[in-house]
Structure formats: C-alpha cells, structure tokens
Amino acid sequence: MKFRKLELKMNFKIKNIRIGQPKFWLLLLCLGVLNSCYSFTGSSLTDEKTIQINEFPNNAPLVNPTLSQQFSTDIQNRFLQRTTLKGTKENPDILVEGEITDYSITPTTIGSNTVTNQNTGGVVQESQNKLTITVKVHYENKLHPDFSFDRTYSDEAVFNSNLSQSEIESSQVKIATDRIINKIFNDIVANW
C-alpha cells in the first residue's frame, strides 16, 4: 500500500513539471553550467596539441623479435585514439620514448590448480611460469616541463607452463604490455 502511494506521488510530481515552467529552465541552466565547469575527460593535457612517440627498441637480454614494433604501435595507437593529440615528427609538445629493458620467463611455485589423475587416482599439481616485461620511459612535456619524467614500468603475466612459445607471445605478452601502456598513459594524461 505504501509503495503504491509513493508511486502515485512520484508520478504526480513528474507529471506536474512542464517545459514552460521556470523550475525546468532553471534545472536545465544549472546542468549546463555544471557541465561547462567540469571536464569529464580528466586529462591534465590542456595546451598540448602534438605528440611524438619514438620506437621502443628491445634491449632485453632475451629478445622477443616482434615485441619492439608491437609495443611501439600499441602505445602510439593508445595516445592517438584516446586523446586529441596529433602525431608529429617535428617540434612536438610532448615526446615519449624509451626502451624495453627486460623480457623474461621464469618458473614460479607450483600453482594451486589441481588435476586428478584418473589412472593412479592421485592429485597432480600444474606448474606455472611468469612472464615479466620492463620498459624504461622518458616523457618530456615542452609546454609544462615540471610534468616531465623518467620512469620504469614493469608488469607480469602468470600462465600454465604447458603453453607453447607462440601461445605465450600471442596472449601473455599482450596482457603485460597492455597493463604497462595503461600505466604510462595514466601517468601522462591523467597526471596521477
């Protein structure tokens, strides 16, 4: 019964607001003012118009032959697709460059995944490996030099040891590099 009364009250109030009423126009004006005061992009890049992202060479002891080009292309795409910055090769407002300093696959402790062996009735634990990628980044903001930095970013992906090298390179490398690119992008664009 109470729910029905509340529903009728809400319907009554909504039906009584007309477009011609001053309350409606005041509400619309307030929303417009609030929208113009706050940017929903959250970007700290205000005056910057151009960006140059150089190739990230792979200087890791263990070399994945496609990593350098794939990482460089992915980071360029992230900035060009998710910001209003335009790519340039001459006198950019923002310069991003760096190198891949580590690419390693190491065994981790035995994982918690268990498989029951039907032949012996015993429990077999699967081992896992960890892929680690580290990237050193130099960011230079020519319009706001105090935002510039040199940082090292690292991420990892844990996977079952039964994956082939091609499966690792097609899926796990993408996971780790996407996370690194997210961190770099957030540090530059959101200035977190």
C-alpha positions as CSV (number, residue, x, y, z in Angstrom):
1,M,0.0,0.0,0.0
2,K,2.8,2.4,0.9
3,F,4.6,1.6,-2.3
4,R,1.6,2.4,-4.4
5,K,1.2,5.8,-2.6
6,L,4.8,6.6,-3.2
7,E,4.5,5.6,-6.9
8,L,1.4,7.9,-7.3
9,K,3.2,10.7,-5.5
10,M,6.2,10.4,-7.8
11,N,4.1,10.2,-10.9
12,F,2.1,13.2,-9.8
13,K,5.3,15.3,-9.3
14,I,6.8,14.2,-12.5
15,K,3.6,15.0,-14.4
16,N,3.4,18.5,-12.9
17,I,6.8,19.6,-14.2
18,R,6.2,21.3,-17.5
19,I,8.7,22.5,-20.0
20,G,7.3,26.0,-19.8
21,Q,7.8,26.2,-16.0
22,P,10.7,28.3,-14.6
23,K,11.8,25.3,-12.5
24,F,12.5,23.3,-15.6
25,W,14.6,26.0,-17.2
26,L,16.5,26.7,-14.0
27,L,17.3,23.0,-13.7
28,L,18.4,22.9,-17.3
29,L,20.6,26.0,-16.8
30,C,22.2,24.6,-13.7
31,L,23.1,21.4,-15.5
32,G,24.6,23.4,-18.4
33,V,26.7,25.5,-16.0
34,L,27.9,22.4,-14.2
35,N,28.8,20.6,-17.4
36,S,30.9,23.6,-18.6
37,C,32.7,23.8,-15.3
38,Y,33.9,20.2,-15.1
39,S,35.6,18.2,-17.8
40,F,34.7,14.5,-17.8
41,T,37.9,13.5,-19.6
42,G,40.1,14.1,-16.5
43,S,43.0,14.9,-18.7
44,S,45.9,17.1,-17.5
45,L,46.9,17.9,-21.1
46,T,45.3,21.2,-21.7
47,D,47.6,23.2,-24.0
48,E,49.4,20.3,-25.7
49,K,48.4,19.7,-29.3
50,T,51.1,17.4,-30.7
51,I,52.9,14.2,-29.7
52,Q,55.9,12.3,-30.9
53,I,56.3,8.7,-29.8
54,N,59.6,7.1,-30.9
55,E,60.3,3.5,-31.4
56,F,60.9,1.5,-28.2
57,P,63.9,-0.7,-29.0
58,N,64.1,-4.1,-27.3
59,N,67.4,-4.1,-25.3
60,A,66.4,-7.0,-23.1
61,P,68.8,-10.0,-22.7
62,L,66.0,-12.3,-24.0
63,V,64.6,-10.8,-27.2
64,N,61.1,-11.3,-28.5
65,P,61.5,-10.3,-32.2
66,T,58.1,-8.8,-32.5
67,L,57.8,-7.0,-29.1
68,S,59.5,-3.7,-30.0
69,Q,57.3,-3.0,-33.0
70,Q,54.1,-4.2,-31.4
71,F,54.7,-2.2,-28.2
72,S,55.6,0.9,-30.1
73,T,52.5,0.6,-32.3
74,D,50.2,-0.1,-29.4
75,I,51.4,2.9,-27.3
76,Q,51.1,5.2,-30.4
77,N,47.6,4.0,-31.0
78,R,46.6,4.5,-27.4
79,F,47.6,8.2,-27.4
80,L,46.3,9.0,-30.8
81,Q,42.9,7.3,-30.3
82,R,42.1,8.3,-26.8
83,T,43.3,11.9,-26.8
84,T,43.0,14.9,-29.1
85,L,46.8,14.9,-29.6
86,K,48.1,14.8,-33.2
87,G,51.1,12.8,-34.1
88,T,54.1,14.7,-35.5
89,K,57.9,14.2,-36.1
90,E,58.8,17.9,-35.9
91,N,58.8,20.0,-32.7
92,P,56.2,18.1,-30.7
93,D,54.7,19.5,-27.5
94,I,55.1,16.0,-25.9
95,L,57.9,13.5,-26.5
96,V,57.6,9.9,-25.4
97,E,60.5,7.5,-25.9
98,G,62.2,4.7,-24.1
99,E,63.4,1.1,-24.3
100,I,62.3,-2.4,-23.4
101,T,64.9,-3.4,-20.7
102,D,63.6,-6.8,-19.6
103,Y,61.7,-9.7,-21.1
104,S,61.9,-12.8,-19.0
105,I,60.1,-16.0,-18.4
106,T,60.7,-17.6,-15.0
107,P,59.1,-20.6,-13.3
108,T,57.0,-19.8,-10.3
109,T,56.0,-22.0,-7.4
110,I,53.6,-24.9,-8.1
111,G,50.2,-23.4,-8.7
112,S,47.0,-24.2,-6.8
113,N,45.4,-25.8,-9.9
114,T,45.0,-29.5,-9.3
115,V,44.1,-32.2,-11.6
116,T,43.1,-35.7,-10.5
117,N,45.0,-38.4,-12.4
118,Q,42.4,-41.0,-13.5
119,N,45.0,-43.7,-13.9
120,T,46.5,-43.6,-10.5
121,G,43.9,-41.7,-8.5
122,G,46.5,-39.3,-7.3
123,V,46.5,-35.5,-7.5
124,V,48.8,-33.7,-9.9
125,Q,49.6,-30.1,-9.4
126,E,50.3,-28.0,-12.5
127,S,53.3,-25.7,-12.5
128,Q,53.2,-22.1,-13.7
129,N,55.5,-19.6,-15.3
130,K,55.7,-15.9,-15.0
131,L,56.4,-13.5,-17.9
132,T,57.9,-10.2,-16.9
133,I,58.3,-7.2,-19.1
134,T,60.0,-4.0,-18.0
135,V,60.0,-0.7,-20.0
136,K,62.0,2.4,-19.3
137,V,60.2,5.6,-20.4
138,H,61.3,9.2,-20.9
139,Y,58.4,11.6,-21.1
140,E,59.1,15.2,-22.0
141,N,56.4,17.9,-21.9
142,K,57.8,21.0,-23.6
143,L,54.9,23.3,-22.6
144,H,54.9,22.1,-18.9
145,P,58.5,20.9,-18.1
146,D,57.6,20.2,-14.5
147,F,55.4,17.3,-15.7
148,S,58.3,15.6,-17.5
149,F,59.7,12.4,-16.0
150,D,61.9,9.3,-16.5
151,R,60.3,6.1,-15.0
152,T,60.5,2.4,-15.2
153,Y,57.3,0.4,-15.7
154,S,57.0,-3.4,-15.2
155,D,54.3,-5.9,-15.3
156,E,53.8,-9.6,-15.4
157,A,51.5,-12.4,-16.5
158,V,51.3,-15.8,-14.9
159,F,50.4,-18.7,-17.0
160,N,50.5,-22.5,-17.1
161,S,53.8,-24.0,-18.1
162,N,52.2,-26.1,-20.8
163,L,51.7,-23.1,-23.1
164,S,53.8,-23.0,-26.3
165,Q,56.1,-20.1,-27.1
166,S,53.7,-18.9,-29.8
167,E,50.8,-19.0,-27.3
168,I,52.8,-17.0,-24.8
169,E,53.7,-14.4,-27.4
170,S,50.2,-14.1,-28.7
171,S,48.3,-13.8,-25.4
172,Q,50.5,-13.3,-22.3
173,V,52.8,-10.6,-23.9
174,K,49.6,-8.7,-24.9
175,I,48.3,-8.8,-21.3
176,A,51.6,-7.5,-19.8
177,T,52.1,-4.8,-22.4
178,D,48.6,-3.5,-22.2
179,R,48.9,-3.1,-18.5
180,I,52.2,-1.2,-18.9
181,I,50.7,1.0,-21.6
182,N,47.8,1.8,-19.3
183,K,50.2,2.8,-16.5
184,I,52.2,5.1,-18.9
185,F,49.0,6.6,-20.4
186,N,47.5,7.3,-16.9
187,D,50.8,8.9,-15.7
188,I,51.0,11.2,-18.7
189,V,47.4,12.0,-19.5
190,A,45.8,11.9,-16.0
191,N,48.9,13.0,-14.2
192,W,48.3,10.6,-11.3
